[in-house]
Amino acid sequence: MSSSVAYSNVDTIERGPPSEVLKTASGHNIEVYKTEKPRPKVESSNLGFGRTISDHMVVCEWVNGEWGPCRIVPYANFKLDPASKAIHYGQEIFEGMKAYKWNDGSLALFRPYDNARRFNESAERVCMPAVPEELFVESLEALLKIDQDWVPNEKGFSMYIRPTMIGCDSFLGVAPASRYVFFTILSPSAPYFSGGFKGISIFVERDFVRAFKGGVGEAKTGGNYASTLSVTAKAQKLGFNQVLWTNAGDHTTVEEVGAATFFCVRKGVVTTPPLTGTILRGITRSSILELAKSCGYPTAEEEVTVQDLFDEIKSGDISEIFCCGTAACVTPVCKVGSENETVVVSDGNPGKITTELYEKLVGIQMGNVDDLFGWTSKVEN
Ligand SMILES: *Cc1c(COP(=O)(O)O)cnc(C)c1O
């Protein structure tokens, strides 16, 4: 397909021919249109999370039943039809990944094909087309190389990667869109623990739920997060950092912490709730389970009831709690509260196993600990 003009309704900026056409290892073409106005980089001390976006983005549009050319273009606004499905019916999915800069200056991704697979599982759930896995990964690798100067150098910083797909249309019917845009943007981000490795407090939520059996809890789709905003605000007003979600219906079992996976150490067993369709299949979750086993700790994927949670924190049987995810890394939980009571986990400091798993995971991601699992994937220059 010729691409000397804008391809579609979304990326409407007229550009001449691409400055370069990259051929990826799996044979996809990526057309590169470099910005003529690179923006000044943001000082690491002003980065925070998700506020700064790099100079370029990946854009690929699905029209007439197939993917059009994949392009890397200057970061800019889209032009969206106000009737688009993403806007009215939440036909949107996303992923969250990170690229890490190693001491030798090279860039590494963490299990990127797992994100590509999960992206397509989310796509299927909300009736969107699959993105070829190689295209998903290779296009973000190409983008990372072009914007590599945006990757922060400082210890603990990383490049957060947000692959996204939206349904676009000019028809208001509740039906799958006829056009889709897959895009990936990059956000240089500060370490999650800029204030030191400290525990957070969580509020057990028993009025609202984020997911229910048969729903979309397992998909990374926008509406799942919109519905949490007011509930998180309520918990924060009560003095807690995050919400501990419970199961829909009777609210008796623990599900997730905000947008991260719940873990506890229960009589020495590293325990997380089972995947029953309401919990996101976290890539950090599966990594922590494998890491814990390799460190010699028994693991379990089993239900934790709210009653047991409070009782066992008080008895000391639950000695550590943490949550994990790409953004949250491994975050210790030091306090659990409800309308009735608030309990402190052990002495309120990050636990020994939590700290060990955190250090091993970050060590592998940063290339400082041998990756015995084949999780890291270098972005070749
Ligand atoms: C993204 C996400 C996670 C963490 O998944 P990772 O693959 O570990 O980053 C956990 N829970 C929810 C609800 C999420 O959206």
The ligand as a Gaussian input file, in Angstrom:
#p B3LYP/6-31G(d) Opt

LIG

0 1
 C       -1.880000      -4.795000      34.459000
 C       -2.549000      -5.311000      35.658000
 C       -1.895000      -6.150000      36.579000
 C       -0.421000      -6.462000      36.491000
 O       -0.086000      -7.217000      35.372000
 P        1.437000      -7.370000      34.962000
 O        1.378000      -8.214000      33.741000
 O        2.118000      -8.029000      36.075000
 O        1.951000      -5.993000      34.719000
 C       -2.629000      -6.682000      37.621000
 N       -3.942000      -6.385000      37.785000
 C       -4.604000      -5.567000      36.944000
 C       -6.041000      -5.291000      37.150000
 C       -3.922000      -5.003000      35.853000
 O       -4.559000      -4.178000      35.023000

